[in-house]
Amino acid sequence: MKKRYAIVIAVLLASLTVMPAVAQKQQLTFLFMPGVQDPFYTTMEKGIRAKCKELGINLIVAEYPKAWGPEYQVPILQAAVQRGGFQGLLIAPTSVDALKAPLKAVYDKGIEIITVDTFLGDGDYSKPNTDYNFPLSYIGSDNELGGKQVAEHLAKLVGEKGKVYCQATNPDASSVAARVAGFKKGIAEFPNMKLVGVEWCLDVQQKAQEQTLAALQKDKDIVGIFGVNVFSAQGANQAVVNAGLVGAVKIASWDATVSNIDNLRKGVVDLVLAQKPAEMGSLAVEWMYKYLTQKVQVPKKVIPGFEFFTKDNVNDPAMAQYIYQ
């Protein structure tokens, strides 16, 4: 009997020593690496934080780059990787090409990667034999579709005729390039409309304002403008105000920032496309967690939809959830 008790006690003691090790093994830490400091990414961070808290995941948020571009993002990423301590990386790559090698180096250290909002290469991670097929998934908008839908909405606002202008940001950002491509395709469907220019402000709002004002002075019959992100939209908005063309020039803005929504209420802006950054962040955490804990197969693309703010629904309480915080 004593021998049996001794065996039982030994088993119990062994299980007690194993349990903390198992719990420790299951404790995950994710790193979030945003693209730039703006309301879109801070809203995404809130979605990431909420889902991490729900799932019991530790979260490290990297320093927000002071401007868009690999020259700002990569040093921050490499410093975080050197410190280590995380198993999953959620990142918005600031270049379709320049982030391939730095992220492959992260992946080779055994860290899984999901790209959010922007992607590497053409964003199709299911392609074999490419130098960018290592991320688990791209979770973000169908930006080309969004650009096309903006063109369709803007065409209706201007009576499907006249000249339009596109104020863009970074040609090497996958999201922005796709929005511009979609907008071009959308406008091309209207025979009485013409896209007179696409310019790149490189995420500098003052530059967007100056470029837009110059475009308005060059083509005085521009009837519509598409601002493809936070900085380009806000710069374009101010240019229209300064030119005294509020109402005469219809503006479609991408991203439901507080500023863009306020301008919609004031009548400066006529349409605002809202992405779902908090949902993107939440989904990225959820899929990364499922993969690391259960080896669930992750879809190579996860695409949340859009919402469109207009003067008719901007004060609808049901739409308030889509305003970036």
C-alpha positions in Angstrom: 0.0 0.0 0.0 2.8 2.4 0.9 4.4 1.7 -2.4 1.2 2.5 -4.2 0.8 5.8 -2.3 4.3 6.7 -3.1 3.7 6.1 -6.8 0.5 8.2 -6.8 2.3 11.0 -5.0 5.1 10.9 -7.5 2.7 11.1 -10.4 0.9 14.0 -8.8 4.2 15.8 -8.2 5.3 15.2 -11.8 2.0 16.6 -13.1 2.4 19.7 -11.0 5.8 20.4 -12.3 4.7 19.8 -15.9 1.6 22.1 -15.8 3.4 25.4 -15.5 5.7 24.5 -18.4 2.7 23.7 -20.6 1.0 27.0 -19.6 4.2 28.9 -20.4 4.5 27.2 -23.7 1.0 28.3 -24.7 1.6 32.0 -23.8 1.9 33.8 -27.2 3.3 37.2 -28.0 2.6 39.1 -31.2 4.3 42.2 -32.7 2.3 44.8 -34.6 4.3 46.9 -37.0 2.2 49.7 -38.5 3.0 51.5 -41.8 2.8 55.1 -40.5 1.3 57.2 -37.8 -2.3 58.0 -38.9 -5.9 57.3 -37.7 -6.2 54.2 -39.9 -3.4 52.4 -38.1 -4.3 53.6 -34.6 -7.8 52.2 -35.2 -6.3 48.9 -36.4 -4.2 48.8 -33.2 -7.3 49.1 -31.2 -8.8 46.1 -32.9 -5.6 44.1 -32.4 -5.4 45.0 -28.7 -9.0 44.0 -28.1 -8.6 40.6 -29.8 -5.3 40.0 -28.0 -6.9 40.7 -24.7 -9.8 38.4 -25.5 -7.4 35.5 -26.4 -4.8 36.1 -23.7 -2.1 37.1 -26.1 0.8 39.5 -25.1 1.1 42.3 -27.6 4.1 44.4 -28.5 3.4 47.5 -30.6 6.4 48.7 -32.5 7.2 52.4 -32.8 5.1 54.0 -35.4 7.3 55.2 -38.4 7.4 59.0 -38.7 6.8 58.7 -42.4 5.8 56.1 -45.0 8.6 54.1 -46.6 11.0 51.1 -46.0 13.7 53.5 -45.0 11.6 54.4 -41.9 10.0 51.0 -41.3 12.8 48.5 -41.7 15.1 49.9 -39.0 12.3 49.8 -36.5 11.4 46.2 -37.6 14.9 45.0 -37.3 15.4 46.5 -33.9 12.2 44.8 -32.7 13.4 41.4 -34.2 16.7 41.8 -32.5 15.0 42.2 -29.1 12.9 39.2 -29.9 10.2 37.6 -27.7 7.4 37.2 -30.2 6.1 34.4 -32.3 3.8 36.2 -34.7 4.3 39.4 -36.7 1.4 41.5 -38.0 2.8 44.1 -40.4 1.7 46.6 -43.1 4.7 46.4 -45.5 5.6 49.9 -46.8 6.8 48.5 -50.1 5.8 45.6 -52.3 9.4 44.8 -53.1 11.8 46.5 -50.5 10.2 44.6 -47.6 10.6 41.1 -49.2 14.1 40.5 -48.0 13.7 42.0 -44.4 10.5 40.0 -43.9 12.0 36.8 -45.3 14.8 37.2 -42.7 12.2 37.4 -40.0 10.3 34.4 -41.3 13.6 32.4 -41.4 13.9 33.0 -37.6 10.7 30.9 -37.1 8.4 33.9 -36.8 5.0 33.6 -38.7 3.9 36.7 -40.6 0.5 38.1 -41.7 0.5 41.3 -43.7 -2.3 43.7 -43.0 -3.6 46.6 -45.2 -0.7 46.2 -47.6 1.1 43.2 -49.1 4.3 41.9 -50.8 4.6 41.3 -54.5 1.1 41.1 -56.0 -0.4 39.9 -52.8 -1.0 36.3 -54.0 0.8 34.3 -51.4 -0.5 31.0 -52.9 1.9 31.2 -55.8 4.8 28.7 -55.6 8.3 29.6 -56.5 8.1 33.3 -55.7 10.2 35.4 -53.2 7.1 36.6 -51.4 4.9 33.5 -50.7 6.0 33.0 -47.1 3.4 35.1 -45.2 0.4 33.2 -43.9 -2.1 35.7 -45.3 -2.9 39.1 -46.6 -5.8 40.7 -44.5 -7.0 43.9 -45.9 -9.3 45.7 -48.4 -9.8 44.9 -52.1 -8.3 48.2 -52.9 -8.8 48.0 -56.7 -12.5 47.2 -56.2 -12.8 50.1 -53.8 -11.1 52.5 -56.3 -13.5 51.4 -59.0 -16.5 51.8 -56.7 -15.4 55.3 -55.8 -15.2 56.2 -59.5 -18.7 54.9 -60.0 -20.1 57.0 -57.1 -18.2 60.1 -58.1 -19.5 59.7 -61.7 -23.0 59.8 -60.4 -22.3 62.9 -58.3 -21.0 64.8 -61.4 -23.7 63.6 -63.8 -21.4 61.1 -65.5 -19.5 63.8 -67.4 -16.5 66.1 -67.0 -12.9 66.0 -65.9 -11.7 64.4 -62.7 -8.3 64.4 -60.9 -6.7 61.8 -58.6 -4.6 62.9 -55.6 -2.5 59.8 -54.6 0.3 59.1 -52.2 3.0 56.4 -52.8 3.2 54.4 -56.0 5.1 51.6 -54.3 2.4 51.0 -51.7 0.2 48.1 -52.9 -3.0 49.5 -51.4 -2.6 52.9 -53.1 -1.5 51.6 -56.5 -4.5 49.3 -56.6 -6.9 52.2 -55.7 -5.5 54.3 -58.5 -5.8 51.4 -60.9 -9.4 50.7 -59.9 -10.3 54.4 -60.2 -8.8 54.5 -63.7 -10.8 51.5 -64.8 -14.0 52.9 -63.2 -13.7 56.3 -64.9 -12.9 54.6 -68.2 -16.4 53.1 -68.2 -18.0 56.6 -68.6 -17.4 57.9 -72.1 -18.1 61.5 -71.2 -15.6 61.5 -68.4 -11.8 62.1 -68.5 -9.1 61.5 -65.9 -6.8 64.5 -66.3 -4.1 63.6 -63.9 -2.7 61.4 -61.1 -0.2 62.9 -58.7 1.7 61.5 -55.7 2.2 63.5 -52.5 4.2 60.8 -50.7 1.9 61.1 -47.6 2.7 64.8 -47.2 -0.6 66.7 -46.7 0.9 70.1 -47.6 2.2 68.7 -50.9 -1.2 67.2 -51.7 -2.8 70.6 -51.1 -0.3 72.3 -53.4 -0.5 69.7 -56.2 -4.3 69.8 -56.1 -4.5 73.6 -56.2 -2.1 73.6 -59.2 -4.3 71.0 -61.0 -7.4 73.1 -60.3 -5.6 76.1 -61.8 -4.4 74.2 -64.8 -7.8 72.6 -65.6 -10.4 75.0 -64.4 -13.2 72.7 -65.5 -12.3 69.8 -63.1 -15.6 68.6 -61.6 -14.4 65.8 -59.3 -11.4 64.8 -57.2 -10.5 61.4 -55.6 -8.2 61.6 -52.6 -6.8 58.0 -52.1 -5.8 58.1 -48.4 -5.9 60.3 -45.3 -3.1 62.7 -46.3 -4.0 63.1 -49.9 -7.7 63.5 -49.2 -7.2 66.1 -46.5 -4.8 68.0 -48.7 -7.2 68.0 -51.6 -10.0 69.1 -49.4 -8.1 72.1 -48.2 -7.1 73.0 -51.8 -10.8 73.1 -52.9 -11.7 75.3 -49.9 -8.8 77.7 -50.6 -9.8 77.9 -54.3 -13.4 78.8 -53.3 -14.7 75.7 -55.2 -16.7 74.0 -52.4 -19.7 72.4 -54.0 -18.6 73.1 -57.5 -15.9 70.4 -57.3 -17.1 67.1 -55.9 -14.7 65.2 -53.6 -14.5 61.5 -52.9 -12.2 60.7 -50.0 -10.8 57.3 -49.0 -10.7 56.7 -45.2 -13.3 57.6 -42.6 -11.2 59.9 -40.4 -12.9 62.3 -38.1 -11.6 65.1 -40.3 -13.1 63.6 -43.5 -16.4 62.9 -41.8 -16.5 66.5 -40.4 -15.9 67.8 -43.9 -18.7 65.6 -45.3 -21.0 67.1 -42.7 -19.9 70.6 -43.8 -20.4 69.9 -47.4 -16.7 70.1 -48.4 -16.6 66.4 -49.1 -19.3 64.5 -50.9 -18.3 60.8 -50.4 -16.1 59.0 -47.9 -15.1 55.3 -48.2 -14.6 53.6 -44.9 -12.3 50.7 -44.6 -12.5 48.4 -41.6 -9.1 48.7 -39.9 -10.2 47.4 -36.5 -11.8 44.4 -38.1 -8.6 43.8 -40.1 -6.5 43.9 -37.0 -8.9 41.6 -35.1 -9.0 39.0 -37.9 -5.2 39.0 -38.2 -4.8 38.2 -34.5 -7.5 35.5 -34.7 -6.0 33.7 -37.7 -2.4 33.9 -36.3 -3.6 32.5 -33.0 -5.5 29.7 -34.7 -2.5 28.8 -36.8 0.0 28.8 -33.9 -2.2 26.9 -31.5 -4.2 24.6 -33.8 -2.3 24.6 -37.1 -5.6 25.7 -38.8 -5.1 26.4 -42.5 -5.2 30.2 -42.9 -6.9 31.7 -46.1 -4.3 33.4 -48.2 -6.5 36.4 -48.5 -9.1 37.7 -46.0 -11.0 40.7 -47.4 -13.3 42.8 -45.2 -15.8 45.0 -47.1 -16.3 48.8 -47.3 -18.9 51.2 -46.1 -19.7 54.5 -47.9 -20.6 57.6 -46.0 -22.8 60.2 -47.9 -24.6 63.3 -46.8 -27.7 61.1 -46.4 -26.3 58.6 -43.9 -23.4 60.5 -42.2 -25.5 61.2 -39.1 -27.0 57.7 -38.9 -26.0 56.2 -35.5 -25.4 52.8 -37.2 -22.6 54.3 -39.3 -20.7 55.8 -36.3 -18.8 52.5 -35.7 -17.0 52.9 -39.1 -15.4 56.3 -38.2 -11.7 55.9 -37.4 -10.7 56.6 -33.9 
